[in-house]
Each structure stands twice: as C-alpha cells, then as structure tokens.
Amino acid sequence: MSLSGILGNALSGLQASQAGLRASSNNVANVNTPGYARTIASFEARNVGGVAMGVQVNGIVRIVDRHLQLTSLRSISEASVTATQANALDRLQSQFGNLDDSGSIFARLNSAFAGLSQASVDPTLSVSRLSATADLDSFFTESERLSGEIRAQRMEADAKINATLQRSNEILRELYELNANVQSVSAGGGDSSGAENRVSELLDELSEYMDVRADFQGDGRVVLRTTDGVLLLDNYPANLTYKVSGSGSYGVEYGKIYAESPNGGNPQELDSHIQSGELRALIDLRDRTLPDVAEELAEMAAGAADALNAAHNDAAAYPAPQTLTGRNTGLDAADAHNFTGATTLAVADNTGQLVRRVDVDFDAGTYSVDGGGAVAFGATVGDLATALNTALAGVGTASFTNGTLSVAADSANNGVAFLQDETTPSDRGGRGLSHFFGLNDLVRSDVPGFFETGLSGTDLHQFSTGTSLNFRMDTTDGKTAGSYTIPMVTGETVDDIVTALNDPATGMGRYVTFSLDGNGKLSYTANAGYEGYELSLTGDDTARGTSGVAFSKLFGVGLEAKAARAEAFSVDKAIRADSSRLALGKLDIDAATVVGDYVLAAGDNRGGAGLQAALSAPRTFNAAGSLSTSTASLGDYTARIAGTIGSRAARAESEAASAATLQATAAQKRSDVEGVSLDEELAAMTLYQQSYNAAARMLQAAKEMTDTLMGIV
C-alpha cells in the first residue's frame, strides 16, 4: 500500500471515530431527555477501483422501531381517554359521596325522612316540624348544588376541548415546519436527528389529545391522519376549529369540531372521527356521561318530590290553610279534565269543625254539597273549576287561571283540605285531583316535575301555528344523521303531533317510534338497527294555551326539561315560614260526616305516617340516563343511583389502570430499542477511542516513513 493510501485510511478512520464519539457522547448527554431516540454513526467501507480506501461516514442514523412507535402512540391515546374519564368521574363521585357519608345527598334524604318520622310522633311540636322541613330542604338544596357541579364540569369540558384544539393546531403547524426542515436536511445529507426527535416528541403529545396514524415518508416527512383516515397533515396542516359555548346549561347545543384545509373546500366534521385521547373523553363526558348523571339525579329528586307531594296532598294541616294554590299544570280551561274516581274537598274552621264538604264523583260527572243531591258538571277543566266554585258558594271560592287551580276559604278562620276516596280515588295521569294540580304540595317547582300530563291523544294540543319543535338525530359515532322541524298547527290533536314525530320522511320515524301512554306520557323507543342513535331537542318556541308551558317542558322532551328539574325543587315557602302548615294529619270524613262534626285534630299523625311511607312505597321511575324504567321504592332507587355513580367511577378507574399498564409496557419496549444505555454508550466510546488512537498511530507511522524517505533523498 502506498503512503498516500495509508494516510487516507488513517484520516478516514479518524473522521469515523470522531463521528462515532460525537454520536455516543450526544446519546449520553440526552440519556434523560423525554422522546429522545439514540443515534449511531453509519459507516461503510470505502473503495476506489476495487481497492479498499478506508471508511466512509454515511451519516448519523436515529434508531427507531416504527411498529413500536405506532403501538406506543395508540397506547398513549387509550391511556389519555381513560385517565380523563376516570379523573372526571372520581371528582363527580366525591361530590355525591357514599350512602353512609353524613353530608351526602343520600344521607340527607334519609335524614329528612327520619325528621318526618320524628315530627309525626307528636305533630304538635313545632321544633320537630321545623327540623323536618329544614332537613328536607337540605336534600333539595344538595340536589341543586350537585346539578350545578355537573353543569360546571360540562362547561369545563367545553373549555378544555377548545384549549386542547388550540394546542393541537400549534403542534400541527410545528410538525409542518419540521417536515420541511427534515426533508431539506435529509436531501443534503445532513443530520436531521434533532428535528426527528422533536417530531417524535410532538407526536407523543398529540396522541394524548386524539388518536392519530403517522405515516413516515421516504423523504423524512410524516403524514398524519386520524385512525379512520381524516387527513390532518400532509403538504399543509389542517386547521381544527371549534366554537366554544361558554356554558354548561342543559339547553345549550354544543358545536362540532371541524378540520379545515387552508386551500379551501368544505370543512370535515371531526367529532365522530376522534376515537380516543383526551378530546374523545371530553366530548363523551360533555355529551353523554354527565347528561346521564344529570338525568339520574333529576329523576331521583323528582321522584322524592312527587312521592312526598302525593302523601301531602292527601293529608291536612291543623288548622287547615285558608288558601291552596296549585302549580302551573300547562292545562287550558277548555281541556277535558280526564279525571276518574272520586275525591272530597272540605272547608273546616280553625278548631277542626266541618263547615262545608264537596264530594266529587268524576265517573258519574257529578258533585254533591254537604251530602245533598248530585249535581252534574261539564267535562272540561274550566267546568270543574266552575263546579267547585259553585259548590263552595258562601264559604269559599275556586278558580282556574293560566294553568293554575286555586281553592280558598272566604273566612280567615276557615281552611281547605282534600281527601281521596279510599275505594276509587280520583285519578288523572296517575295522580289525585289535589296532587295533579299541586294544591297542597310540600315540595314546589316552577317547572313540571313529572310528565304524565293526563292528556289523551284526541285532546287538542293547544299549541299555535307558527311555532315548532326542532330535533337532531346523531349516529352512534356522533355524526349528524338528520335535522327535523315539527310544526305546530292550531286545532290539531296530540295524536297529530305523535303522527308528525313518527313520519319517516319529515319526522324521526325512520329511527324512533313515539307513543302516548294512558297517563298522557310521551316517550319513544329506538327502531331496530338504530338503538345507539341519539335524539336531541335543538329548539322549542311553543307555548301551550294561556299557561305558556312549552311542549318540551310539558312532555319532558330533551335534556333540559328532564335534567333541569334537579335544580327546581324546594320546600314550599309558606310551610318553611309556618311549620304548622306541614300536613301531618288527615281529614276524618266518611259518608255519615255532617257539617259541625270535627274532621281535623291537633294530635292526628296519619298524614305524617303517609309521608314516612313515601320512602318505602313502590313507585314507577322513568328511564333516566343509563337507567331504564323501573318500579322501586324511593329508598331503593336512591341506593341504585348511588351504586350507579360509584360503579361508573370504579369502572373508569379500573380501565384507566389497565390502559396505563399497557402504555407503560409499550413505552418500555420502545425504550428498549430507542433508549440510551449508558453501559453500551460507554463501551462504544471506548471502542471509538481505541479506533481513534489506532488511526492516529497509523498517521504517525506514515509520517515517520515519509520523514525517513525524505532523509534518504
């Protein structure tokens, strides 16, 4: 070999050793850097005309396993979606508490019924009555607080979606710039490992927010899509847009996420294409999980209110209150009263003596006064109010205005009370006369607390032409299947609305079937093949007759009508101000009772016993959230709610732990390939140092040989 060949080999060896030392030392320096993948110097034997001429450094190679990297990205997304859900549900569960937590809503309900039990032991003790109503009000106050917490978490999720999308846009733009940098450096034969490490770091972060599929190109670029193919980054970055609502209200219609191309074109809806990551968790929490919990909470609160009101309306205070004013039923005076059975209205003085009794027989369509002859009355709500007013002439009045029935005694020394017939109690929508109209409600609400309207299909719906209902049907993955407008037409019936809702072309009949049951409750069931579809009410400008109650509020259609009830209940203000109005007694009336008989007594606790029984008496609870329609006692249903909320949180925690384990496993396998081993790098540095020394000795030998030759010359 010539001296020049020796010199060339030595110099190339020095350069190769230096490149190797630089790569190893850089690895050691970044041993604790997240997302860093180790690099090695790539060498190739150099030859000229078939003659070995040293070593050539091809460049610095970043050690990665693309399969492991993609697996790691998927595991990051899965861990993120489960962790986000688990954290939110754990926070919510801690707000509800457990059955045995003294401050939980469940314990407050038990405390309220314990207070009612104590009050009924001696109805004359005002302290017990005050304590009972305070405990009951505490339960409904806690229901309101929890509903507010759910709304706050929805609003928080909405804000986080917006913030996460802003960060995702920043990542996509930076990846776009890095793509250009990697492509340029790679084309020039330079070291692009630094930029590639940053790309890897950004991909890991983006995977926390959404599931992405990374396709690495031969020129060093990375093309990003969602796992089902929506393009996020190629020759340009997509711009992800979202309009934050700034509200957690149950009636708000949240916007969709869109991917927009900077080159124009129609935006691509993205919600249904995001399958995991923090964004998926936030969307599901906002649109499904939290609304489900809100509906379940509201059904529990509404069930408690209705059970108590059923008992309280069939009970009487001592002395009876002078005026009983009902709730806004949504009814119109022209509506058929649709009552069956019988009930008794009594006017009694403040000593409990009967002043007037009015027996109403709805089956016969008659009423009688003080045991006298039967008097026929009409079939409408207005006719009923007129009949009661006529029957009370001289001692009281009855009126029906804007959906509300009121009954009052003329004298401040007299009061009014109702009693259901034991054999054939009055009934409309599963409730007695006083209960349906809310005349002696213990728990009040400004919105309908139950949705058994008592309307029949042939009743006029009483909504005006020009108003309408708006609905949206979403598929199981969040895509909009269709939007629908159901117009109201003056003079049509409730059945006509049901028919319009079920129309397969202009209504939702392709996906669901609406029906009106015997109690006037409107409900729908999914058609075969569409069980996972989601129906949402997006607009309602209707107002029924003179009551002004909207269709959705009257029939319980849409999330707001159902879930907002959790914040609507409170103990009647008059009862809170005067605990003697708590109805712990009951009218003592039978067929032989006449005016002058004592029908109310101070120590009577039969009404209190009825209030206590409301906790254990079976009743029907409507489908709410994840819970189907069921018959259970209020106590059992409350325990079921507690179990459902707890199991949700426990299941989410378990799934998060499993996903975290899988992520850690994937990360470890990836690290085994990409990560820096100090032992290996130190061994490599020793090897490169030795090769450097050997090349230096070759160079020194060549120099000495050259000097010798020069000396000979």
Residue pairs with C-beta under 8 A, 6 or more apart in sequence:
1 9
3 702
3 705
3 706
3 709
5 51
5 53
6 698
6 701
6 702
6 705
7 699
7 702
8 53
8 54
9 52
9 53
9 54
9 55
9 695
9 698
10 54
10 695
10 696
10 698
10 699
10 702
11 54
11 695
11 699
12 46
12 53
12 54
12 55
12 56
13 54
13 55
13 691
13 692
13 694
13 695
13 698
14 692
14 695
14 696
14 699
15 57
16 41
16 43
16 55
16 56
16 57
16 691
17 688
17 689
17 691
17 692
17 695
18 692
19 41
19 57
19 60
20 40
20 41
20 43
20 684
20 687
20 688
20 691
21 685
21 688
21 689
21 692
22 41
23 39
23 40
23 41
23 60
24 681
24 684
24 685
24 688
25 685
26 39
27 38
27 39
27 676
27 681
28 676
28 678
28 681
28 682
28 685
30 36
30 676
31 676
31 678
31 681
33 197
34 201
35 197
35 198
35 200
35 201
35 204
36 197
36 674
36 676
37 62
37 63
37 64
37 193
37 196
37 197
37 200
37 674
37 675
38 62
38 63
38 674
38 675
38 676
38 681
39 60
39 61
39 62
39 63
39 193
40 60
40 61
40 63
41 57
41 59
41 60
41 61
42 57
42 58
42 59
42 60
42 61
43 55
43 56
43 57
43 58
44 55
44 56
44 58
45 52
45 55
45 56
46 52
46 53
46 54
46 55
46 56
47 53
59 189
59 190
59 191
60 191
60 193
61 193
62 193
62 196
62 197
63 673
63 674
64 200
64 673
64 674
65 670
65 673
65 674
66 216
68 666
68 669
68 670
68 673
68 674
69 200
69 203
69 214
69 670
69 674
70 213
70 214
71 666
71 669
71 670
72 204
72 663
72 666
72 667
72 669
72 670
73 203
73 204
73 207
73 212
73 214
74 207
74 211
74 227
74 276
74 666
75 659
75 662
75 663
75 665
75 666
75 667
76 204
76 207
76 208
76 663
77 207
77 208
77 210
77 211
77 212
77 276
77 277
78 276
78 659
78 662
78 663
79 656
79 659
79 660
79 662
79 663
80 207
80 208
80 209
80 276
80 277
80 278
80 281
81 276
81 277
81 278
81 280
81 281
81 659
82 281
82 652
82 655
82 656
82 658
82 659
82 660
83 656
83 659
83 660
84 278
84 281
84 282
84 285
85 281
85 284
85 285
85 289
85 652
85 655
85 656
86 649
86 652
86 653
86 655
86 656
88 153
88 157
88 281
88 285
88 289
88 290
89 289
89 648
89 649
89 652
89 653
90 649
90 652
90 653
91 153
92 149
92 150
92 153
92 290
92 293
92 645
92 649
93 645
93 646
93 648
93 649
95 146
95 149
96 104
96 105
96 106
96 146
96 642
96 645
97 103
97 104
97 105
97 106
97 107
98 104
98 106
98 642
98 646
99 106
99 107
99 639
99 642
100 107
101 107
104 142
104 642
105 139
105 142
105 143
105 146
106 638
106 639
106 641
106 642
108 135
108 138
108 139
108 142
109 139
109 304
109 615
109 634
109 638
110 635
111 135
111 138
111 139
112 132
112 135
112 136
112 138
112 139
113 611
113 612
113 614
113 615
114 135
115 128
115 131
115 132
115 133
115 134
115 135
115 136
116 132
116 136
116 608
116 611
116 612
117 608
117 612
118 128
118 131
118 132
119 125
119 128
119 129
119 131
119 132
119 582
119 584
119 608
120 584
120 605
120 607
120 608
120 609
120 611
120 612
121 128
121 605
122 128
122 603
122 605
123 129
123 318
123 584
123 585
123 602
123 603
123 604
123 605
123 608
124 602
124 603
126 579
126 580
129 579
129 580
129 582
129 584
130 579
132 582
133 571
133 575
133 576
133 579
133 582
134 576
136 308
136 442
136 443
136 571
137 570
137 571
137 576
139 304
140 301
140 304
140 305
140 443
140 569
140 570
140 571
141 570
143 297
143 300
143 301
143 566
143 567
143 569
144 566
144 567
144 569
146 297
146 566
147 294
147 297
147 298
147 563
147 564
147 566
147 567
148 567
150 248
150 290
150 293
150 294
150 297
150 563
151 248
151 249
151 250
151 294
152 248
153 248
153 285
153 290
154 248
154 285
154 286
154 290
154 291
155 245
155 246
155 247
155 248
156 248
157 282
157 283
157 285
157 286
157 290
158 244
158 245
158 246
158 247
158 248
158 254
158 286
159 244
159 246
160 278
160 282
161 242
161 244
161 257
161 279
161 282
161 283
161 286
162 242
162 244
164 209
164 278
164 279
164 282
165 240
165 241
165 242
165 257
165 279
167 209
168 206
168 209
168 210
168 240
168 279
169 237
169 239
169 240
171 202
171 205
171 206
172 206
172 224
172 232
172 233
172 237
172 238
172 240
173 237
174 198
174 202
175 199
175 202
175 203
175 206
175 222
175 224
175 233
175 237
176 233
176 236
176 237
178 195
178 198
178 199
178 202
179 199
179 220
179 221
179 222
179 233
181 192
181 195
182 192
182 195
182 196
182 199
182 219
182 220
182 221
183 219
183 220
183 221
185 191
185 192
185 195
185 220
186 192
186 219
186 220
187 219
192 220
196 220
199 222
203 212
203 214
203 222
203 224
206 212
206 224
207 277
208 277
208 278
209 277
209 278
209 279
210 226
210 274
210 276
210 277
210 278
210 279
210 280
211 226
211 227
211 274
211 275
211 276
211 277
211 280
212 224
212 225
212 226
212 227
212 232
213 224
213 225
213 226
213 227
213 229
214 222
214 223
214 224
215 222
215 223
215 224
215 225
216 222
217 223
222 233
223 231
223 233
223 234
224 231
224 232
224 233
224 234
225 231
225 232
226 232
226 270
226 273
226 274
226 275
227 275
228 273
228 275
229 273
230 259
230 268
230 270
230 273
231 238
231 259
232 238
232 259
236 261
236 262
236 263
237 262
238 259
238 260
238 261
238 268
239 259
239 260
239 261
239 262
240 257
240 258
240 259
240 260
240 270
241 257
241 258
241 260
241 267
242 255
242 256
242 257
242 258
243 255
244 255
245 252
245 253
245 254
245 255
249 560
250 291
250 294
250 559
250 560
250 563
250 564
251 558
251 559
251 560
251 564
253 472
253 536
253 538
254 286
254 287
256 269
256 270
256 271
256 480
257 269
257 270
257 271
257 274
257 279
258 267
258 268
258 269
258 270
259 267
259 268
259 270
260 267
260 268
269 479
269 480
271 283
271 478
271 479
272 475
272 477
272 478
272 479
273 477
274 280
274 283
283 478
287 478
287 534
288 534
289 648
291 559
291 563
291 625
292 624
292 625
292 626
293 625
293 645
293 648
294 559
294 563
294 566
294 625
295 559
295 562
295 563
295 624
295 625
296 624
296 625
296 626
296 627
296 641
296 644
296 645
297 563
297 566
297 641
298 562
298 563
298 564
298 565
298 566
298 624
299 562
299 621
299 622
299 624
299 625
299 627
300 637
300 638
300 641
301 565
301 566
301 569
302 449
302 450
302 565
302 566
302 569
303 619
303 621
303 634
303 637
304 443
304 614
304 634
304 638
305 443
305 445
305 449
305 569
306 449
306 450
306 619
307 614
307 615
307 617
307 619
307 634
308 442
308 443
308 611
308 614
309 435
309 438
309 441
309 442
309 443
310 431
310 432
310 435
310 614
311 607
311 610
311 611
311 613
311 614
312 440
312 441
312 442
312 583
312 607
312 610
312 611
313 418
313 432
313 434
313 435
313 438
313 439
313 440
313 441
314 418
314 419
314 420
314 432
314 434
314 435
314 586
314 607
314 610
315 440
315 583
315 584
315 585
315 586
315 606
315 607
315 608
315 610
315 611
316 417
316 418
316 419
316 440
316 583
316 585
316 586
316 587
316 600
316 607
317 415
317 417
317 580
317 581
317 582
317 583
317 584
317 585
318 352
318 580
318 584
318 585
318 600
318 601
318 602
318 604
319 348
319 349
319 350
319 351
319 352
319 415
319 580
319 600
320 346
320 348
320 414
320 415
320 416
320 417
320 600
321 415
321 416
321 440
321 574
321 581
322 408
322 409
322 411
322 412
322 414
322 415
322 416
323 406
323 407
323 408
323 409
323 416
324 406
324 407
324 408
324 416
324 417
324 434
324 439
324 440
325 404
325 406
325 439
326 404
326 405
326 406
326 437
326 438
326 439
326 441
327 404
327 437
327 438
327 441
327 444
327 445
327 448
328 402
328 403
328 404
328 446
328 547
328 548
328 549
329 403
329 404
329 405
329 436
329 437
329 438
329 547
329 549
330 403
330 448
330 453
330 544
330 545
330 547
330 549
330 553
330 554
331 381
331 403
331 545
331 547
332 381
332 403
332 462
332 544
332 545
332 546
332 547
333 380
333 381
333 382
333 385
333 400
333 546
334 380
334 381
334 382
334 460
334 462
334 545
335 380
335 381
335 455
335 459
335 460
335 462
335 545
336 379
336 380
336 381
336 456
336 459
337 362
337 379
337 380
337 381
337 383
337 384
337 428
338 428
338 429
338 454
338 455
338 456
338 459
338 520
339 362
339 384
339 426
339 427
339 428
339 433
339 454
340 362
340 363
340 424
340 426
340 427
340 428
341 362
341 363
341 420
341 421
341 424
341 425
341 426
341 427
341 432
342 359
342 360
342 361
342 362
342 363
342 421
342 423
342 424
342 425
342 426
343 359
343 360
343 362
343 418
343 419
343 420
343 421
343 425
343 426
343 432
343 433
343 434
344 357
344 358
344 359
344 360
344 418
344 419
344 420
344 421
344 587
344 589
345 357
345 358
345 360
345 388
345 391
345 392
345 407
345 416
345 417
345 418
346 354
346 355
346 356
346 357
346 358
346 416
346 417
346 418
346 419
346 587
346 589
346 599
347 354
347 355
347 356
347 357
347 392
347 395
347 396
347 409
347 414
347 415
347 416
348 354
348 355
348 414
348 415
348 416
348 417
348 587
348 599
348 600
349 355
349 411
349 413
349 414
349 415
350 413
350 414
350 415
351 598
352 598
352 599
352 600
352 601
352 602
353 596
353 597
353 598
353 599
354 589
354 593
354 594
354 595
354 596
354 597
354 598
354 599
355 395
355 409
355 414
355 595
356 369
356 370
356 391
356 392
356 395
356 396
356 595
357 369
357 370
357 371
357 589
357 593
357 595
358 367
358 368
358 369
358 388
358 391
358 392
359 367
359 368
359 371
360 366
360 367
360 387
360 388
360 426
360 433
361 367
361 368
361 374
362 426
363 424
364 374
365 376
365 377
365 379
366 374
366 375
366 376
366 377
367 374
367 375
367 377
367 387
367 388
367 391
368 374
368 375
369 375
369 391
370 594
370 595
371 591
371 594
375 387
375 390
375 391
377 383
377 384
377 386
377 387
378 384
378 386
378 387
381 400
381 405
382 400
384 400
385 398
385 399
385 400
385 405
388 398
388 407
389 397
389 398
389 399
392 398
392 407
394 410
395 409
395 410
395 411
395 414
396 407
396 408
396 409
396 410
396 414
396 416
397 407
397 408
397 410
398 405
398 406
398 407
398 408
399 405
399 406
400 406
401 546
402 546
402 547
402 548
403 544
403 545
403 546
403 547
403 548
403 549
404 437
404 547
405 437
405 439
406 439
407 416
407 439
408 416
409 415
409 416
417 440
417 583
417 587
417 600
418 432
418 433
418 434
418 439
418 440
418 587
419 586
419 587
419 589
420 426
420 432
425 432
426 432
426 433
428 436
428 454
429 436
429 450
429 452
429 453
429 454
429 519
429 520
429 521
430 452
430 519
430 620
431 450
431 452
431 454
433 439
434 440
436 454
438 444
440 583
441 572
442 571
442 572
442 575
442 582
442 583
442 611
443 449
443 569
443 570
443 571
443 572
444 569
444 570
444 571
444 572
444 573
445 565
445 568
445 569
445 570
446 568
447 553
447 561
447 564
447 565
447 568
448 549
448 553
448 554
448 556
448 561
449 565
449 568
449 569
451 521
451 522
451 554
451 555
451 556
451 561
451 622
452 519
452 520
452 521
453 519
453 520
453 521
453 522
453 554
453 555
454 519
454 520
455 494
455 516
455 520
456 494
456 516
456 520
457 493
457 494
457 495
457 498
457 516
458 493
458 494
458 495
459 493
459 494
460 491
460 492
460 493
460 494
461 488
461 492
461 493
461 494
461 496
461 497
461 544
461 551
462 544
462 545
463 488
463 490
463 497
463 542
463 543
463 544
463 551
464 488
464 490
464 542
464 543
465 487
465 488
465 489
465 490
466 488
467 487
467 488
467 541
467 542
467 543
468 485
468 486
468 487
468 488
468 539
468 541
468 542
469 485
469 486
469 488
469 537
469 539
469 540
469 542
469 551
469 552
469 557
470 483
470 484
470 485
470 486
470 537
470 538
470 539
470 540
471 483
471 484
471 485
471 486
471 508
471 535
471 536
471 537
471 538
472 480
472 482
472 483
472 484
472 535
472 536
472 538
473 480
473 481
473 482
473 483
473 484
473 508
473 511
473 533
473 534
473 535
473 536
474 480
474 481
474 533
474 534
474 535
474 536
475 481
475 532
475 533
476 532
476 533
476 534
481 511
481 533
482 508
483 538
484 506
484 507
484 508
486 497
486 500
486 501
486 506
486 507
487 500
488 497
488 542
488 551
489 496
494 516
495 516
497 551
498 514
498 515
498 516
498 522
500 506
500 507
501 507
501 508
501 509
501 514
501 524
502 508
502 509
502 513
502 514
503 509
504 510
508 514
508 524
508 535
510 527
510 530
511 526
511 527
511 530
511 533
511 535
512 524
512 525
512 526
512 527
512 530
512 533
512 535
513 524
513 525
513 527
514 522
514 523
514 524
515 522
515 523
515 524
515 525
516 522
517 523
521 555
521 556
521 622
522 555
522 556
522 557
523 623
524 535
526 532
526 533
536 558
536 559
537 552
537 557
537 558
537 559
537 560
537 561
540 550
540 551
540 552
540 557
540 558
541 550
542 550
542 551
542 552
543 549
543 550
544 550
544 551
544 554
551 557
552 558
552 560
552 561
553 561
555 561
556 562
556 622
562 624
572 581
574 581
575 581
575 582
583 607
584 604
584 605
584 607
584 608
584 611
585 600
585 601
585 602
585 604
585 605
585 606
585 607
585 608
586 604
586 606
586 607
586 610
587 599
587 600
588 598
588 599
588 600
588 601
588 604
589 599
593 599
614 634
615 633
615 634
615 635
616 633
616 634
616 635
617 633
617 634
618 631
618 632
618 633
619 631
619 632
619 633
619 634
620 629
620 630
620 631
621 627
621 629
621 630
621 631
621 632
621 637
622 629
623 629
625 644
626 644
627 640
627 641
627 644
630 637
630 640
632 640
